[in-house]
Amino acid sequence: MSEYGVVIPAFNAASTIAETLASVMAQSLKPRDIVVVDDGSSDDLAGVIAALDMPVRLLRQDNAGPGSATTRGIAALSTPFIATLDADDLWLPDKIERQLAHFAGSPATSAVFCHLRTFRSERPDDLGPESVPGWSRSTMLIRREVASAVGPITDPPGGRGEMIDWIARAREAGLALDMMDAVLALRRIRPGSLSYGRDAARDRGYLEVARFAMLRRARSKAGTS
């Protein structure tokens, strides 16, 4: 099996990072490298990570958004495969092994995602009733060269939608993105998190992502006319 590294962007995630990292360390195939990028946290994220006695590299930056933090973490890795994970979500123990097996059977695939289920805050055993396709950071495993081909994960105004934008750009580049049917990740629903609930200011990011896509299509048509 090929080696992989893990990138976890984190902002004020001291209350969840230990559980998230534990799910990484519990993988049936262990990562070669784990990078947590502290995106300007004001809590004791660094202290919590230091107390865990886990092989984690902690990078720090001023608050710039999860896309920026993920991009920085990817740049710090040299493994042939890169997995990403939000600092409050969890992986099931065979996630990476099964995704790497999928890659082995599909050499043209550039990225593999999986289904996920949600759980409420401190209740990982209280799972939502349905699984959904996880086109998200917490389910993604990519070949290293994909990051260079697609470019940085850009944070839109409002702070939401950066992964929607990045995945759209990957598809526009003609890259093969596969979705596994298996549930291999759990998404935490937590008040105060960036993706929690509806928020007009934060949801502006989705509108910006749609605008970015329309602009790219317009440029593409202009270039071929």
C-alpha positions as CSV (number, residue, x, y, z in Angstrom):
1,M,0.0,0.0,0.0
2,S,1.1,3.6,-0.7
3,E,2.0,6.0,2.0
4,Y,-0.2,8.9,2.9
5,G,-0.2,12.0,5.0
6,V,-3.0,13.8,6.8
7,V,-3.9,17.5,6.9
8,I,-6.2,18.9,9.5
9,P,-7.0,22.6,9.5
10,A,-8.1,23.7,13.0
11,F,-9.6,26.8,14.4
12,N,-10.5,26.8,18.1
13,A,-10.8,23.1,18.1
14,A,-9.2,22.3,21.4
15,S,-12.4,20.5,22.6
16,T,-12.5,18.1,19.6
17,I,-9.0,17.7,18.2
18,A,-8.0,14.8,20.5
19,E,-10.9,12.7,19.4
20,T,-10.3,13.6,15.7
21,L,-6.6,12.7,16.0
22,A,-7.4,9.4,17.8
23,S,-9.6,8.4,14.8
24,V,-6.6,9.0,12.5
25,M,-4.2,7.0,14.8
26,A,-6.8,4.2,14.9
27,Q,-6.6,3.7,11.1
28,S,-5.8,0.1,10.0
29,L,-3.1,1.7,7.8
30,K,-1.2,4.3,9.8
31,P,-0.3,7.6,8.2
32,R,3.4,8.5,7.5
33,D,2.8,12.1,8.5
34,I,0.1,14.2,10.3
35,V,0.0,18.0,10.0
36,V,-2.4,20.1,12.0
37,V,-2.6,23.8,10.8
38,D,-3.7,26.1,13.6
39,D,-5.6,28.8,11.7
40,G,-5.2,31.6,14.3
41,S,-6.9,29.8,17.2
42,S,-7.5,31.7,20.5
43,D,-8.0,28.5,22.6
44,D,-5.4,26.0,23.9
45,L,-5.3,23.9,20.8
46,A,-1.5,23.7,20.9
47,G,-1.5,22.6,24.5
48,V,-4.0,19.9,23.9
49,I,-2.0,18.5,21.0
50,A,1.2,18.6,22.9
51,A,-0.3,16.6,25.7
52,L,-1.5,13.8,23.4
53,D,2.0,12.3,22.8
54,M,1.1,11.7,19.1
55,P,3.4,12.1,16.1
56,V,1.8,15.4,15.0
57,R,3.4,18.4,13.3
58,L,1.7,21.6,14.3
59,L,1.9,24.6,12.0
60,R,0.5,28.0,12.9
61,Q,-0.8,30.9,10.8
62,D,-2.9,34.0,11.3
63,N,-6.6,33.3,10.7
64,A,-7.1,33.0,7.0
65,G,-9.8,30.3,6.6
66,P,-9.9,26.5,6.4
67,G,-9.0,26.5,2.7
68,S,-5.8,28.5,3.3
69,A,-4.9,26.2,6.3
70,T,-5.5,23.1,4.2
71,T,-3.5,24.4,1.3
72,R,-0.6,25.1,3.7
73,G,-0.8,21.7,5.2
74,I,-0.8,20.0,1.8
75,A,2.4,21.9,0.9
76,A,4.1,20.6,4.0
77,L,3.6,16.9,2.9
78,S,5.6,14.8,0.5
79,T,3.6,11.6,0.6
80,P,2.1,10.2,-2.7
81,F,-1.4,10.4,-1.2
82,I,-2.9,13.1,0.9
83,A,-6.0,12.8,3.1
84,T,-7.8,15.8,4.7
85,L,-10.0,16.0,7.7
86,D,-11.9,18.7,9.6
87,A,-10.8,19.1,13.2
88,D,-14.1,18.0,14.7
89,D,-14.9,15.1,12.4
90,L,-14.0,11.4,12.7
91,W,-12.8,8.6,10.5
92,L,-13.9,4.9,10.8
93,P,-10.9,2.6,11.3
94,D,-10.7,1.2,7.8
95,K,-11.4,4.4,5.8
96,I,-8.0,4.9,4.4
97,E,-7.3,1.3,3.7
98,R,-10.5,0.9,1.7
99,Q,-9.9,4.1,-0.2
100,L,-6.3,3.1,-1.1
101,A,-7.6,-0.2,-2.3
102,H,-10.0,1.7,-4.5
103,F,-7.1,3.6,-6.0
104,A,-5.2,0.4,-6.6
105,G,-8.1,-0.9,-8.7
106,S,-8.7,2.3,-10.5
107,P,-5.4,3.9,-11.6
108,A,-7.1,6.7,-13.6
109,T,-8.8,8.0,-10.4
110,S,-7.5,11.3,-9.0
111,A,-9.5,11.5,-5.8
112,V,-11.7,9.2,-3.7
113,F,-14.5,10.3,-1.4
114,C,-16.9,8.3,0.7
115,H,-20.3,8.5,2.3
116,L,-20.7,9.9,5.8
117,R,-23.2,10.1,8.6
118,T,-23.7,12.9,11.1
119,F,-23.7,13.0,14.9
120,R,-24.5,15.6,17.5
121,S,-21.6,17.3,19.3
122,E,-20.5,15.0,22.1
123,R,-22.5,12.0,21.0
124,P,-20.6,10.0,18.4
125,D,-22.9,7.0,19.1
126,D,-26.0,9.1,18.3
127,L,-25.8,8.9,14.5
128,G,-28.2,10.5,12.0
129,P,-30.5,8.0,10.3
130,E,-29.1,8.4,6.8
131,S,-25.8,8.3,5.1
132,V,-25.0,10.9,2.4
133,P,-22.3,11.3,-0.2
134,G,-19.5,13.2,1.5
135,W,-18.2,15.6,-1.1
136,S,-16.2,17.2,1.7
137,R,-12.7,17.7,3.2
138,S,-13.3,15.0,5.8
139,T,-13.8,12.2,3.3
140,M,-11.3,13.2,0.6
141,L,-8.1,11.2,-0.3
142,I,-6.2,12.5,-3.3
143,R,-3.1,11.8,-5.3
144,R,-0.4,14.3,-4.5
145,E,-0.2,15.6,-8.1
146,V,-3.9,16.6,-7.9
147,A,-3.2,19.4,-5.5
148,S,-0.8,21.0,-7.9
149,A,-3.1,20.4,-10.9
150,V,-6.2,22.1,-9.2
151,G,-4.4,24.7,-7.2
152,P,-5.0,26.2,-3.8
153,I,-8.3,25.7,-1.9
154,T,-9.6,29.3,-1.9
155,D,-11.7,30.7,1.0
156,P,-14.6,32.7,-0.4
157,P,-16.1,35.7,1.5
158,G,-18.2,34.4,4.4
159,G,-16.0,31.3,4.9
160,R,-18.2,28.7,3.4
161,G,-18.0,26.8,0.1
162,E,-14.3,26.4,-0.4
163,M,-14.5,22.7,-0.9
164,I,-17.4,23.0,-3.3
165,D,-15.3,25.4,-5.4
166,W,-12.2,23.2,-5.3
167,I,-14.1,20.1,-6.3
168,A,-15.8,22.0,-9.1
169,R,-12.4,23.1,-10.4
170,A,-11.1,19.6,-10.2
171,R,-14.0,18.3,-12.3
172,E,-13.5,21.2,-14.8
173,A,-9.9,20.1,-15.1
174,G,-11.1,16.7,-16.2
175,L,-10.0,14.8,-13.1
176,A,-11.8,11.6,-12.1
177,L,-13.4,11.9,-8.7
178,D,-14.9,8.7,-7.3
179,M,-17.5,8.4,-4.6
180,M,-17.5,5.1,-2.6
181,D,-20.8,3.9,-1.3
182,A,-19.4,2.9,2.1
183,V,-19.8,5.1,5.2
184,L,-16.3,5.7,6.3
185,A,-16.5,9.1,8.1
186,L,-18.6,10.8,10.7
187,R,-19.4,14.6,10.6
188,R,-19.9,16.3,13.9
189,I,-22.8,18.8,14.2
190,R,-21.6,21.4,16.7
191,P,-23.0,24.8,17.6
192,G,-20.4,27.5,16.8
193,S,-18.7,25.5,14.0
194,L,-18.2,27.2,10.7
195,S,-20.7,25.0,8.9
196,Y,-23.4,24.9,11.7
197,G,-26.9,26.2,10.8
198,R,-27.8,28.9,8.3
199,D,-26.1,32.2,8.5
200,A,-26.6,34.9,5.9
201,A,-23.1,36.3,6.2
202,R,-21.4,32.9,6.0
203,D,-23.7,31.6,3.4
204,R,-22.5,34.4,1.1
205,G,-19.6,32.1,0.3
206,Y,-21.9,29.7,-1.6
207,L,-23.1,32.6,-3.8
208,E,-19.5,33.6,-4.4
209,V,-18.6,30.0,-5.4
210,A,-21.5,29.9,-7.9
211,R,-20.3,33.3,-9.3
212,F,-16.7,32.0,-9.6
213,A,-18.0,28.9,-11.6
214,M,-20.0,31.1,-13.9
215,L,-17.0,33.4,-14.6
216,R,-14.9,30.3,-15.3
217,R,-17.5,29.0,-17.8
218,A,-17.7,32.5,-19.5
219,R,-13.9,32.6,-19.8
220,S,-13.8,29.1,-21.2
221,K,-16.4,29.9,-23.8
222,A,-14.7,33.1,-24.7
223,G,-11.4,31.2,-25.2
224,T,-13.0,28.7,-27.6
225,S,-15.0,31.1,-29.6
